[in-house]
Amino acid sequence: MTATGTLTTTRSAAAEWRAIGVTVRVVVGSPEALPAATALLREELDRLDRTCSRFRADSELRALDAASGREQPVSPLLAEAVAVALAAAAGTGGAVDPTLGAALTDLGYDRDQGALPADGPAVRVRVVDPQAWRRIVLDRDAGTLRLPVGVRLDLGATAKALGADRAAARIHRELGTGVLVSLGGDLAVAGPGPDGDPDGGWPVRVQEAPGPLSEVPAGCTQTVTLHAGGIATSGITARRWVRGGRALHHLLDPATGLPARTPWRTVTVVAPSCVAANTTSTATIVRGDAGLDRLARTGLPARLVALDGTVTRTGGWPAP
């Protein structure tokens, strides 16, 4: 399932392009603000990519690979992204683990999804330490970070959501317009909806598969209204590849270093921020059979689609 962004109205304007391996969409309530909003979002995404990308050889994150075990200076943005990832790990009991970069690479996920070979030879499985994230030492005041020896970070579960939150807040703050920012399945809003009514909210189309409505199976699309915060979808259907005849996906179980065995193909969550929504949806997938009960206890609105297509709603998620 993908949160595809607001349905454009006559009082809004939108732009869409590809960046950081996903479809990027920005919608503003003031059409005249669109060029400036687009420029700000491009700037934010470029900084995020240069700082947090696991796939860019020149990123700040990749530079940490050669320094594991030693304290290294880090930029404020990378320090923020690591702090957010560690908070997600702590808040989920390690279900959302930022130390799985090496395991993902070993499984073949070593480049943007669009450039990833769909098939390939068998891969070796890395034994992971599900407690490694607890030994990361981050000093944001000093601007330093020390990783355990052998640990490679993957911030994909939270950095993209952080980028959506940061960009939406900045565009609203600097341009004074209501805005929606969508980075793939991670979406954040700030300010009044496209009709100018602070209570009107942003209509967001949630659909089971990407692409135009004509290509989406009947019953798999729903429009919900987002008034504040963010909405995020995690799933095992979009980022998939095959190695040695085995189908793999990118959401790993930290206990095994292998793709999580889960009854859910997608989980969509609404929360006060996109980071919180993404953290919760990812943790629900990774927790497998226990995910639904843990999710229900949060009280957050959510829509879960099981492997057989059965839909479960919790936390007040509206019926279609």
C-alpha positions as CSV (number, residue, x, y, z in Angstrom):
1,M,0.0,0.0,0.0
2,T,1.2,3.5,-0.8
3,A,0.1,6.9,0.5
4,T,0.3,8.7,-2.8
5,G,-0.3,12.3,-1.7
6,T,-3.2,14.7,-1.7
7,L,-5.8,14.8,-4.4
8,T,-5.1,18.1,-6.1
9,T,-7.8,20.6,-5.9
10,T,-8.4,23.9,-7.8
11,R,-6.9,25.8,-4.9
12,S,-3.7,23.9,-4.7
13,A,-0.7,23.1,-6.9
14,A,1.6,20.1,-7.0
15,A,4.9,19.0,-8.4
16,E,6.3,15.4,-8.7
17,W,9.6,13.9,-9.6
18,R,12.0,11.0,-8.7
19,A,14.7,11.4,-6.1
20,I,16.4,9.3,-3.3
21,G,15.0,6.2,-5.1
22,V,11.3,7.1,-4.6
23,T,8.6,9.2,-6.2
24,V,8.6,12.7,-4.6
25,R,5.5,14.9,-4.5
26,V,4.9,18.3,-3.0
27,V,1.5,20.0,-2.8
28,V,1.0,23.5,-1.6
29,G,-2.2,25.3,-0.7
30,S,-1.0,28.5,-2.3
31,P,-0.2,27.8,-6.0
32,E,2.2,30.8,-6.2
33,A,4.4,29.1,-3.6
34,L,5.0,26.0,-5.6
35,P,8.3,27.0,-7.3
36,A,9.9,28.0,-4.0
37,A,8.5,25.0,-2.2
38,T,9.9,22.7,-4.9
39,A,13.3,24.3,-4.6
40,L,13.3,23.9,-0.8
41,L,12.3,20.3,-1.0
42,R,15.0,19.5,-3.6
43,E,17.5,21.2,-1.3
44,E,16.4,19.2,1.7
45,L,16.5,15.9,-0.2
46,D,19.9,16.6,-1.6
47,R,21.3,17.2,1.9
48,L,19.5,14.1,3.2
49,D,21.0,12.0,0.3
50,R,24.5,13.3,0.7
51,T,24.3,12.7,4.5
52,C,22.3,9.5,5.0
53,S,22.5,7.4,1.9
54,R,23.7,3.9,2.2
55,F,24.1,3.7,-1.6
56,R,26.3,6.7,-2.3
57,A,30.0,6.1,-2.0
58,D,30.5,9.8,-1.1
59,S,27.9,10.0,1.6
60,E,28.7,10.9,5.2
61,L,27.1,7.7,6.3
62,R,29.3,5.6,4.1
63,A,32.4,7.3,5.5
64,L,31.6,5.8,8.9
65,D,32.1,2.3,7.5
66,A,35.9,2.6,7.8
67,A,35.8,4.1,11.3
68,S,33.8,1.6,13.3
69,G,35.0,1.4,16.8
70,R,36.5,4.9,16.7
71,E,34.8,8.2,17.6
72,Q,34.1,10.3,14.5
73,P,32.8,13.8,14.0
74,V,29.4,14.0,12.4
75,S,27.3,16.8,11.0
76,P,24.2,18.1,12.8
77,L,21.9,16.4,10.2
78,L,23.5,13.0,10.5
79,A,23.5,13.3,14.3
80,E,19.8,14.1,14.2
81,A,19.1,11.2,11.9
82,V,21.0,8.8,14.1
83,A,19.3,10.1,17.2
84,V,15.9,9.6,15.5
85,A,16.9,6.0,14.5
86,L,18.1,5.2,18.1
87,A,14.9,6.6,19.6
88,A,13.0,4.3,17.2
89,A,15.0,1.3,18.2
90,A,14.5,2.1,21.9
91,G,10.8,2.8,21.5
92,T,10.2,-0.5,19.6
93,G,12.5,-2.7,21.8
94,G,14.8,-3.1,18.8
95,A,12.2,-4.1,16.2
96,V,13.3,-1.1,14.2
97,D,17.1,-1.6,14.1
98,P,19.5,0.9,12.4
99,T,22.4,-1.5,12.6
100,L,21.4,-3.8,9.7
101,G,23.3,-2.2,6.9
102,A,25.8,-5.0,6.5
103,A,23.1,-7.6,6.6
104,L,21.1,-5.9,3.9
105,T,24.2,-5.6,1.7
106,D,25.0,-9.3,2.2
107,L,21.4,-10.1,1.1
108,G,21.9,-8.2,-2.1
109,Y,20.2,-4.9,-1.3
110,D,23.3,-2.8,-2.0
111,R,21.8,-0.1,-4.4
112,D,18.7,1.8,-5.1
113,Q,15.7,-0.5,-5.8
114,G,15.4,0.7,-9.4
115,A,19.0,-0.5,-10.1
116,L,18.8,-3.7,-8.1
117,P,18.9,-6.9,-10.2
118,A,15.6,-8.8,-9.8
119,D,17.4,-12.2,-9.6
120,G,20.8,-13.5,-8.8
121,P,22.9,-16.2,-7.1
122,A,22.5,-17.3,-3.6
123,V,23.8,-15.0,-0.9
124,R,25.5,-15.7,2.4
125,V,23.6,-14.8,5.6
126,R,25.3,-12.6,8.2
127,V,25.0,-13.4,11.8
128,V,23.8,-10.1,13.4
129,D,23.8,-8.8,17.0
130,P,20.3,-7.5,17.7
131,Q,21.7,-5.5,20.6
132,A,24.4,-3.6,18.7
133,W,22.3,-0.4,18.5
134,R,22.5,-0.1,22.3
135,R,26.3,0.2,22.1
136,I,26.2,3.2,19.6
137,V,27.6,6.3,21.4
138,L,26.2,9.5,20.0
139,D,27.1,12.9,21.6
140,R,25.1,15.5,19.8
141,D,26.5,18.4,21.9
142,A,30.1,17.4,20.8
143,G,29.0,16.3,17.4
144,T,30.6,12.9,17.6
145,L,29.5,9.3,17.0
146,R,31.1,5.9,17.8
147,L,29.8,2.7,16.2
148,P,30.6,-0.8,17.5
149,V,33.3,-2.6,15.4
150,G,31.8,-4.1,12.3
151,V,28.5,-2.2,12.5
152,R,27.2,-0.5,9.3
153,L,24.2,1.7,9.7
154,D,21.0,1.6,7.6
155,L,18.8,4.6,8.4
156,G,16.3,3.9,5.7
157,A,13.5,3.0,8.1
158,T,13.5,6.5,9.7
159,A,15.6,8.9,7.6
160,K,13.2,9.2,4.7
161,A,10.4,9.9,7.2
162,L,12.5,12.5,9.0
163,G,13.1,14.1,5.6
164,A,9.4,14.4,5.0
165,D,8.8,15.9,8.4
166,R,11.7,18.4,8.1
167,A,10.8,19.5,4.6
168,A,7.1,20.0,5.4
169,A,7.9,22.0,8.5
170,R,10.5,24.2,6.7
171,I,8.3,24.9,3.7
172,H,5.4,25.9,5.9
173,R,7.7,28.0,8.2
174,E,9.5,29.9,5.4
175,L,6.7,30.3,2.8
176,G,3.7,30.4,5.1
177,T,1.7,28.0,2.9
178,G,0.0,24.8,3.9
179,V,2.0,21.9,2.4
180,L,2.1,18.2,1.9
181,V,5.3,16.3,1.3
182,S,5.3,12.7,0.1
183,L,8.5,10.6,-0.2
184,G,7.3,7.3,-1.5
185,G,5.1,5.9,1.3
186,D,6.2,8.5,3.8
187,L,4.0,11.6,4.0
188,A,4.0,14.7,6.2
189,V,1.8,17.8,6.2
190,A,2.1,21.2,7.8
191,G,-0.4,24.1,7.8
192,P,-4.0,24.3,6.5
193,G,-5.3,21.9,3.8
194,P,-5.7,22.8,0.2
195,D,-9.1,24.5,0.6
196,G,-7.6,27.0,3.1
197,D,-9.7,25.7,6.0
198,P,-7.4,24.9,8.9
199,D,-9.9,22.2,9.9
200,G,-10.3,20.9,6.4
201,G,-7.3,18.7,6.3
202,W,-5.5,17.1,3.4
203,P,-7.2,14.3,1.3
204,V,-4.7,11.5,0.9
205,R,-5.2,8.6,-1.4
206,V,-4.0,5.3,0.1
207,Q,-3.7,2.5,-2.5
208,E,-2.5,-1.1,-2.5
209,A,-0.3,-0.7,-5.6
210,P,1.5,2.2,-7.3
211,G,0.3,3.7,-10.5
212,P,-2.9,5.3,-11.8
213,L,-6.3,4.3,-10.4
214,S,-7.1,2.3,-13.6
215,E,-4.3,-0.1,-12.7
216,V,-5.3,-0.6,-9.0
217,P,-7.5,-3.5,-8.2
218,A,-11.0,-2.6,-7.1
219,G,-11.4,-2.2,-3.3
220,C,-7.7,-1.5,-2.8
221,T,-7.9,2.3,-2.8
222,Q,-9.2,4.6,-0.1
223,T,-9.1,8.4,0.5
224,V,-8.5,9.5,4.1
225,T,-8.1,13.0,5.5
226,L,-4.9,14.0,7.2
227,H,-5.1,17.1,9.4
228,A,-1.6,17.1,10.9
229,G,1.5,15.0,11.4
230,G,2.2,12.2,9.0
231,I,1.2,8.9,7.5
232,A,3.5,6.1,6.5
233,T,3.2,2.7,4.8
234,S,5.6,-0.2,5.3
235,G,5.4,-3.4,3.3
236,I,7.1,-6.4,1.8
237,T,5.7,-6.2,-1.7
238,A,7.5,-3.3,-3.3
239,R,11.2,-3.8,-2.4
240,R,11.7,-7.4,-3.4
241,W,14.4,-9.4,-5.2
242,V,15.4,-13.0,-5.6
243,R,18.7,-14.6,-4.7
244,G,19.4,-18.3,-5.1
245,G,15.7,-18.9,-5.9
246,R,14.7,-17.3,-2.6
247,A,12.4,-14.2,-2.6
248,L,13.7,-11.5,-0.2
249,H,12.5,-8.2,1.0
250,H,14.1,-5.2,2.8
251,L,12.4,-5.4,6.2
252,L,14.7,-7.6,8.3
253,D,14.1,-9.3,11.6
254,P,17.0,-8.1,13.8
255,A,17.0,-11.5,15.7
256,T,18.0,-13.3,12.5
257,G,19.3,-10.8,10.0
258,L,16.8,-12.3,7.5
259,P,13.6,-10.8,5.9
260,A,10.9,-10.8,8.6
261,R,8.3,-13.5,8.5
262,T,5.1,-11.7,8.8
263,P,1.4,-12.1,8.1
264,W,1.2,-8.5,6.8
265,R,2.0,-7.4,3.3
266,T,1.4,-3.7,4.1
267,V,0.7,-1.6,7.2
268,T,-0.3,2.0,7.0
269,V,-0.3,4.2,10.1
270,V,-1.2,7.8,11.0
271,A,0.7,9.5,13.7
272,P,1.7,12.9,15.1
273,S,4.8,12.8,12.8
274,C,5.9,10.9,9.8
275,V,8.8,9.4,11.8
276,A,6.4,8.1,14.4
277,A,4.1,6.7,11.7
278,N,7.0,5.0,9.9
279,T,8.5,3.6,13.1
280,T,5.2,2.0,14.1
281,S,4.4,0.6,10.6
282,T,7.8,-0.9,10.3
283,A,7.8,-2.4,13.8
284,T,4.4,-4.0,13.1
285,I,5.6,-5.7,10.0
286,V,8.8,-6.9,11.7
287,R,7.0,-8.2,14.8
288,G,5.0,-10.6,12.7
289,D,2.1,-12.3,14.4
290,A,2.6,-10.1,17.5
291,G,2.4,-6.9,15.5
292,L,-1.3,-6.3,15.6
293,D,-1.7,-6.4,19.3
294,R,1.3,-4.1,19.9
295,L,0.0,-1.7,17.2
296,A,-3.6,-1.7,18.7
297,R,-2.1,-0.7,22.1
298,T,-0.7,2.5,20.6
299,G,-4.2,3.7,19.7
300,L,-2.9,5.0,16.4
301,P,-5.2,4.8,13.3
302,A,-3.9,2.0,11.1
303,R,-4.9,-0.2,8.1
304,L,-3.2,-3.6,7.8
305,V,-3.4,-5.8,4.7
306,A,-2.7,-9.5,5.3
307,L,-0.9,-11.7,2.8
308,D,-4.3,-13.0,1.6
309,G,-5.6,-9.5,1.0
310,T,-7.8,-9.3,4.2
311,V,-8.0,-5.8,5.5
312,T,-7.9,-5.0,9.3
313,R,-8.5,-1.5,10.7
314,T,-7.6,-0.4,14.1
315,G,-7.4,2.8,16.2
316,G,-10.3,4.5,14.5
317,W,-9.1,4.1,10.9
318,P,-12.2,5.0,8.8
319,A,-14.2,2.4,6.9
320,P,-14.1,2.9,3.1
